[in-house]
Amino acid sequence: MGGKAVKAILFDLDNTLIETSRAGEVALQKTGELLKSKLGLDDDTIRRICEKFKLKLLHESSDPLPGTSKDDLRVCHWEESIAETIGSCSISDLASQCYYLWKNSRLEILCLTPEVCDLLKQLRSRYKLLLLTNGEAQTQREKVEAVKCEEFFDAVVIAGDHAEQKPFPSIFQLCFNKLEVEPWDCVMVGDSLDTDVQGGFNAGVRATVWIHRAEGSVLDGPVKPDYTISTVLDLPSILAQLQNCTCE
């Protein structure tokens, strides 16, 4: 890995810089409490409703039907999850209450920790930084606004605004163009082997860094990151290794 020094770092957002999964679980717990208070359901039934909602989120179409917003679609997820579990519901606006409680609770919990903020400030003094996040554009834009992270980056790219998302090379090329760098100048940092690491490989970046928490994915497939760390806070040690390789 010799050659020029690293000039830029591309960061994923969810479960890389912010703990989206944890925030989602807390938001589901709050929503379950609402359902329990409104319908008097037992804990197992509440759990089944929430699991159905999670599955519908996982498999939802990236593009809602014409005239239907992402919020409308996700209200329908809650309505269907309740109906599929207990039958029709007599409280007409309960699904809407569930969705907005879940959504707003999750956004309130999401944050950049002081440690992550300090890290980004430190790195910004030496590298160009870009945030590259997959997902539906409205949802990801709301997260970016909620955690107030734009000030730490030279550019923010929400892949849902574009024709292709990670791991396609086109979205990475857009990022390289924004930063006015070459692929080999960059490091890609993220928690997904399929999108962040594979995408970095596809785009020809200098190195890929996989954020692997204990409860995360297992490294048993064909995608192999150059480096693996348990938290983004360990990134400086990887950058130091890359710097040493450049100097050799």
C-alpha positions in Angstrom: 0.0 0.0 0.0 2.7 2.4 -0.9 2.3 5.7 -2.8 0.8 9.0 -2.0 -0.6 9.9 1.4 -4.3 9.5 2.1 -6.1 12.8 1.3 -9.8 12.0 2.1 -12.0 9.8 4.2 -15.5 8.7 3.3 -17.8 7.9 6.2 -21.0 5.9 6.4 -23.6 7.3 8.8 -25.8 4.6 10.3 -24.1 2.4 12.9 -20.8 3.9 12.0 -21.0 7.5 13.3 -24.4 7.2 15.0 -26.0 4.2 16.8 -29.1 3.9 14.6 -30.0 0.3 15.6 -30.0 1.2 19.3 -32.1 4.3 18.7 -34.6 2.2 16.7 -35.0 -0.3 19.4 -35.6 2.3 22.1 -38.1 4.0 19.8 -39.9 0.6 19.3 -40.0 0.1 23.1 -41.7 3.5 23.5 -44.2 2.7 20.7 -44.9 -0.7 22.3 -45.8 1.1 25.5 -48.2 3.3 23.6 -49.9 0.2 22.0 -50.1 -1.5 25.4 -51.8 1.6 27.0 -54.3 2.0 24.1 -55.2 -1.6 23.5 -54.3 -3.5 26.7 -52.2 -6.0 24.9 -49.8 -8.5 26.5 -46.1 -8.2 25.9 -45.8 -11.0 23.4 -48.5 -9.5 21.2 -46.8 -6.1 21.4 -43.5 -7.8 20.4 -45.1 -9.5 17.4 -46.6 -6.2 16.2 -43.2 -4.4 16.5 -41.4 -7.3 14.7 -43.8 -7.1 11.8 -43.2 -3.3 11.6 -39.4 -3.9 11.5 -39.8 -6.5 8.7 -41.9 -4.1 6.7 -39.3 -1.4 7.1 -36.6 -3.9 5.9 -38.5 -4.9 2.8 -40.2 -1.7 1.9 -39.9 -0.2 -1.6 -37.4 2.6 -2.0 -40.0 4.6 -4.0 -43.5 5.0 -2.4 -46.5 4.9 -4.8 -47.2 8.2 -6.6 -48.9 10.7 -4.3 -47.8 8.7 -1.2 -45.0 10.0 1.0 -42.6 7.9 3.0 -44.4 8.9 6.1 -47.7 7.7 4.7 -46.1 4.4 3.7 -44.8 3.9 7.2 -48.1 4.7 8.8 -49.5 1.9 6.7 -46.8 -0.4 8.0 -48.1 0.1 11.5 -51.7 -0.2 10.5 -51.0 -3.5 8.7 -48.8 -4.8 11.5 -51.6 -4.2 14.0 -54.3 -5.7 11.8 -52.2 -8.7 10.9 -51.6 -9.5 14.6 -54.9 -8.7 16.3 -57.4 -8.0 13.5 -59.0 -4.7 12.6 -58.3 -1.8 15.1 -61.1 0.5 16.2 -58.8 3.4 17.0 -58.5 5.0 13.5 -55.5 7.2 14.2 -53.5 4.7 16.3 -51.2 3.7 13.4 -50.4 7.3 12.8 -49.7 7.8 16.5 -47.4 4.8 16.5 -45.5 5.9 13.5 -44.8 9.5 14.6 -43.9 8.4 18.1 -41.4 5.9 16.7 -40.0 8.3 14.2 -39.6 11.3 16.5 -38.3 9.2 19.4 -35.6 7.7 17.1 -34.6 11.1 15.8 -34.4 12.5 19.3 -32.1 9.7 20.4 -29.7 9.8 17.5 -26.6 11.9 18.1 -22.9 12.3 17.5 -21.2 11.6 20.8 -18.7 14.2 22.0 -16.0 11.7 21.3 -17.1 11.3 17.7 -17.3 15.1 17.3 -13.8 15.5 18.6 -12.6 12.8 16.2 -14.1 14.4 13.2 -12.7 17.8 14.1 -9.3 16.3 14.5 -9.5 14.5 11.2 -10.9 17.5 9.4 -7.7 19.4 10.1 -5.7 16.8 8.1 -8.1 15.2 5.6 -11.1 16.0 3.4 -14.1 14.4 4.9 -17.3 13.3 3.2 -20.4 11.7 4.5 -21.9 9.0 2.2 -25.1 7.5 3.4 -27.5 5.0 1.7 -31.2 5.0 2.1 -34.4 6.8 1.2 -33.5 10.5 0.8 -36.1 12.0 3.2 -35.3 9.6 6.0 -31.5 10.1 5.7 -31.8 13.9 5.4 -33.9 13.9 8.6 -31.1 12.0 10.4 -28.4 14.3 9.1 -30.4 17.3 10.3 -31.2 15.7 13.6 -27.6 15.0 14.5 -26.3 18.3 13.1 -23.3 16.7 11.4 -22.9 18.7 8.2 -20.5 21.1 9.8 -17.9 18.3 10.2 -17.8 17.4 6.5 -16.6 19.0 3.3 -19.6 17.4 1.6 -22.6 15.2 2.4 -24.0 12.8 -0.2 -27.3 11.1 0.4 -27.3 8.3 -2.1 -31.1 8.1 -2.2 -31.0 11.4 -4.2 -29.1 9.6 -7.0 -29.7 6.8 -9.5 -27.4 4.3 -7.7 -26.3 3.8 -4.1 -23.4 2.0 -2.5 -21.9 -0.4 -3.6 -22.1 1.0 -7.1 -19.0 2.8 -8.3 -21.0 5.8 -9.7 -22.0 7.1 -6.3 -18.3 6.9 -5.2 -17.2 8.7 -8.3 -19.6 11.5 -7.5 -17.9 11.7 -4.0 -14.4 11.8 -5.5 -15.5 14.5 -7.9 -16.9 16.6 -5.1 -13.7 16.3 -3.1 -11.5 16.7 -6.2 -9.5 13.6 -5.3 -8.7 10.2 -6.9 -10.0 6.9 -5.6 -6.5 5.9 -4.4 -6.5 9.1 -2.2 -9.4 7.8 -0.1 -10.3 5.5 2.7 -13.9 4.2 3.1 -15.2 3.7 6.6 -18.5 1.9 7.4 -20.3 -1.0 9.1 -21.7 -2.8 6.1 -19.6 -5.4 4.2 -22.1 -5.4 1.3 -22.3 -1.7 0.7 -19.4 0.1 2.4 -16.6 -2.4 2.1 -17.7 -3.9 -1.3 -18.4 -0.4 -2.6 -15.0 0.8 -1.6 -13.4 -2.1 -3.4 -15.6 -1.6 -6.5 -14.5 2.1 -6.5 -10.8 1.4 -6.1 -10.2 3.3 -2.8 -6.9 3.0 -0.9 -8.3 1.0 2.0 -11.6 -0.1 3.5 -12.2 0.0 7.2 -15.1 -2.1 8.6 -16.8 -1.1 11.9 -17.6 -4.5 13.5 -19.4 -4.4 16.8 -19.8 -7.7 18.8 -23.5 -8.0 17.8 -22.8 -7.2 14.1 -22.2 -9.2 11.0 -19.8 -12.1 10.9 -16.8 -12.0 8.5 -17.5 -15.2 6.7 -18.3 -14.2 3.2 -16.3 -13.2 0.1 -16.0 -9.5 1.1 -12.8 -8.9 3.1 -12.1 -5.4 4.5 -8.5 -4.2 4.7 -9.0 -3.3 8.3 -11.5 -4.1 11.1 -12.2 -2.0 14.2 -14.9 -2.2 16.8 -15.6 1.6 16.9 -14.9 4.5 14.6 -12.9 6.0 17.5 -10.1 3.5 16.7 -9.7 5.0 13.2 -6.6 7.1 13.9 -4.6 4.0 14.5 -5.5 2.7 11.1 -4.6 6.0 9.5 -1.3 5.9 11.2 -0.6 2.5 9.7 -1.5 3.8 6.3 0.8 6.8 6.8 3.7 4.4 7.8 3.1 2.3 4.7 3.3 5.5 2.6 6.6 6.5 4.1 8.3 3.1 3.7 
